[in-house]
Amino acid sequence: MSKKILIVDDSRIVRQLAEIDLSNAGYDVIEAVDGVDGLNKVCDNADLSMVICDVNMPRLNGIEMAKIVKQGLG
């Protein structure tokens, strides 16, 4: 079973490039468009191995998203 990675970035191009590289390396990739979407994807995918997150995003930035995830998802 492949490890699952979540990419959180508001840039579609960045998400696509990361997804191509990670998929070619054998990972399953999930994408989120901002921190709020990223939190929802984290909640829906308990089997994530890693989250790659942009810092500067609309609605909820990457630092705040990481804090919420670390605290156990508020």
PyRosetta script that sets phi, psi and omega in degrees:
from pyrosetta import init, pose_from_sequence

init()
pose = pose_from_sequence("MSKKILIVDDSRIVRQLAEIDLSNAGYDVIEAVDGVDGLNKVCDNADLSMVICDVNMPRLNGIEMAKIVKQGLG")
pose.set_psi(1, 131.3)
pose.set_omega(1, -179.6)
pose.set_phi(2, -73.9)
pose.set_psi(2, 149.3)
pose.set_omega(2, 173.4)
pose.set_phi(3, -74.9)
pose.set_psi(3, 147.2)
pose.set_omega(3, -175.9)
pose.set_phi(4, -106.6)
pose.set_psi(4, 131.1)
pose.set_omega(4, -179.5)
pose.set_phi(5, -122.5)
pose.set_psi(5, 135.8)
pose.set_omega(5, 175.8)
pose.set_phi(6, -101.4)
pose.set_psi(6, 128.2)
pose.set_omega(6, 175.0)
pose.set_phi(7, -107.8)
pose.set_psi(7, 122.3)
pose.set_omega(7, -179.7)
pose.set_phi(8, -117.2)
pose.set_psi(8, 110.8)
pose.set_omega(8, -179.7)
pose.set_phi(9, -159.1)
pose.set_psi(9, 140.2)
pose.set_omega(9, 179.6)
pose.set_phi(10, -80.0)
pose.set_psi(10, -7.2)
pose.set_omega(10, 177.1)
pose.set_phi(11, -93.3)
pose.set_psi(11, 116.1)
pose.set_omega(11, 179.0)
pose.set_phi(12, -59.4)
pose.set_psi(12, -40.2)
pose.set_omega(12, -178.4)
pose.set_phi(13, -63.9)
pose.set_psi(13, -44.2)
pose.set_omega(13, 178.8)
pose.set_phi(14, -61.3)
pose.set_psi(14, -45.1)
pose.set_omega(14, 178.7)
pose.set_phi(15, -60.4)
pose.set_psi(15, -43.9)
pose.set_omega(15, -178.3)
pose.set_phi(16, -64.9)
pose.set_psi(16, -44.5)
pose.set_omega(16, 179.6)
pose.set_phi(17, -63.1)
pose.set_psi(17, -43.7)
pose.set_omega(17, 178.3)
pose.set_phi(18, -64.7)
pose.set_psi(18, -40.8)
pose.set_omega(18, 179.9)
pose.set_phi(19, -62.4)
pose.set_psi(19, -41.8)
pose.set_omega(19, 179.2)
pose.set_phi(20, -61.3)
pose.set_psi(20, -50.4)
pose.set_omega(20, -178.7)
pose.set_phi(21, -62.7)
pose.set_psi(21, -45.4)
pose.set_omega(21, -177.9)
pose.set_phi(22, -69.2)
pose.set_psi(22, -38.9)
pose.set_omega(22, 177.2)
pose.set_phi(23, -63.9)
pose.set_psi(23, -42.0)
pose.set_omega(23, 177.8)
pose.set_phi(24, -63.7)
pose.set_psi(24, -26.3)
pose.set_omega(24, 177.7)
pose.set_phi(25, -85.8)
pose.set_psi(25, -0.3)
pose.set_omega(25, 174.9)
pose.set_phi(26, 99.3)
pose.set_psi(26, 9.5)
pose.set_omega(26, 179.9)
pose.set_phi(27, -93.3)
pose.set_psi(27, 150.5)
pose.set_omega(27, 168.6)
pose.set_phi(28, -86.5)
pose.set_psi(28, 133.8)
pose.set_omega(28, -174.2)
pose.set_phi(29, -121.4)
pose.set_psi(29, 136.0)
pose.set_omega(29, 173.5)
pose.set_phi(30, -118.9)
pose.set_psi(30, 144.8)
pose.set_omega(30, -178.5)
pose.set_phi(31, -118.7)
pose.set_psi(31, 146.1)
pose.set_omega(31, 173.9)
pose.set_phi(32, -135.2)
pose.set_psi(32, 146.0)
pose.set_omega(32, -171.7)
pose.set_phi(33, -91.5)
pose.set_psi(33, -13.0)
pose.set_omega(33, 177.3)
pose.set_phi(34, -166.7)
pose.set_psi(34, -179.3)
pose.set_omega(34, -176.0)
pose.set_phi(35, -62.8)
pose.set_psi(35, -37.2)
pose.set_omega(35, 178.7)
pose.set_phi(36, -65.6)
pose.set_psi(36, -47.0)
pose.set_omega(36, 176.7)
pose.set_phi(37, -61.7)
pose.set_psi(37, -39.4)
pose.set_omega(37, 178.5)
pose.set_phi(38, -61.3)
pose.set_psi(38, -43.7)
pose.set_omega(38, 177.3)
pose.set_phi(39, -60.8)
pose.set_psi(39, -42.0)
pose.set_omega(39, 178.2)
pose.set_phi(40, -61.9)
pose.set_psi(40, -41.5)
pose.set_omega(40, -180.0)
pose.set_phi(41, -67.9)
pose.set_psi(41, -37.1)
pose.set_omega(41, 176.3)
pose.set_phi(42, -62.3)
pose.set_psi(42, -44.2)
pose.set_omega(42, 179.4)
pose.set_phi(43, -63.0)
pose.set_psi(43, -36.0)
pose.set_omega(43, -177.0)
pose.set_phi(44, -82.9)
pose.set_psi(44, -10.7)
pose.set_omega(44, -174.8)
pose.set_phi(45, -133.6)
pose.set_psi(45, 81.0)
pose.set_omega(45, -177.4)
pose.set_phi(46, -67.6)
pose.set_psi(46, -14.9)
pose.set_omega(46, -176.1)
pose.set_phi(47, -95.9)
pose.set_psi(47, 20.8)
pose.set_omega(47, 178.2)
pose.set_phi(48, -65.8)
pose.set_psi(48, 138.7)
pose.set_omega(48, 175.8)
pose.set_phi(49, -94.7)
pose.set_psi(49, -28.5)
pose.set_omega(49, -176.5)
pose.set_phi(50, -158.0)
pose.set_psi(50, 150.9)
pose.set_omega(50, 172.4)
pose.set_phi(51, -122.4)
pose.set_psi(51, 125.9)
pose.set_omega(51, 173.6)
pose.set_phi(52, -107.8)
pose.set_psi(52, 120.3)
pose.set_omega(52, -169.3)
pose.set_phi(53, -132.4)
pose.set_psi(53, 131.8)
pose.set_omega(53, 171.8)
pose.set_phi(54, -67.9)
pose.set_psi(54, 156.1)
pose.set_omega(54, 178.8)
pose.set_phi(55, -91.4)
pose.set_psi(55, -47.0)
pose.set_omega(55, -173.9)
pose.set_phi(56, -95.6)
pose.set_psi(56, 98.8)
pose.set_omega(56, -179.1)
pose.set_phi(57, -138.6)
pose.set_psi(57, 157.8)
pose.set_omega(57, 176.3)
pose.set_phi(58, -73.2)
pose.set_psi(58, 165.6)
pose.set_omega(58, 178.2)
pose.set_phi(59, 65.2)
pose.set_psi(59, -54.1)
pose.set_omega(59, 179.6)
pose.set_phi(60, -150.9)
pose.set_psi(60, 117.8)
pose.set_omega(60, -177.2)
pose.set_phi(61, -76.1)
pose.set_psi(61, 169.0)
pose.set_omega(61, -174.7)
pose.set_phi(62, -64.9)
pose.set_psi(62, -34.2)
pose.set_omega(62, 179.6)
pose.set_phi(63, -67.1)
pose.set_psi(63, -45.9)
pose.set_omega(63, 178.8)
pose.set_phi(64, -65.2)
pose.set_psi(64, -39.1)
pose.set_omega(64, 177.2)
pose.set_phi(65, -60.3)
pose.set_psi(65, -45.9)
pose.set_omega(65, -179.8)
pose.set_phi(66, -62.3)
pose.set_psi(66, -39.3)
pose.set_omega(66, 178.2)
pose.set_phi(67, -62.1)
pose.set_psi(67, -42.3)
pose.set_omega(67, -179.7)
pose.set_phi(68, -66.2)
pose.set_psi(68, -43.4)
pose.set_omega(68, 178.9)
pose.set_phi(69, -62.4)
pose.set_psi(69, -43.7)
pose.set_omega(69, -179.3)
pose.set_phi(70, -63.4)
pose.set_psi(70, -35.4)
pose.set_omega(70, -179.6)
pose.set_phi(71, -78.0)
pose.set_psi(71, -6.1)
pose.set_omega(71, 177.4)
pose.set_phi(72, 102.0)
pose.set_psi(72, 25.1)
pose.set_omega(72, 175.7)
pose.set_phi(73, 65.8)
pose.set_psi(73, 99.8)
pose.set_omega(73, 179.9)
pose.set_phi(74, -79.8)
pose.dump_pdb("model.pdb")
